[in-house]
Amino acid sequence: MQVAILIKELELIMKQWEKNYYITSIAGVTNGSSLVVLSKGTQYTQQSYKVSESFPFKWINKKWIEGFHVTSMATAGSRWGVVMSRNAGFSDQD
């Protein structure tokens, strides 16, 4: 059931990306539910996100090398959600 929900969420977000909407904020609560805000008119040109049971250090480092920057992050229950964007307006991030 949970995998089906994640696939549905991914499909929805990808459809919005095609319409030039980008994730501008995420929030989560202890029961595992989350909220994603997508906005139009941002400077972002591409996004990637990851949901994982532990903090995704390796994934973030890989995305930094590819030119992405962290633009939103939250926890929902025991899971981490991290959004990274290209053309975020940052010159560097640690």
Secondary structure, 3 states (H helix, E strand, C coil): CHHHHHHHHHHHHHHHHHCCEEEEEEEECCCCCEEEEEEECCCCCEEEEEEECCCCHHHHHHHHHCCCEEEEEEEECCEEEEEEEECCCCCCCC
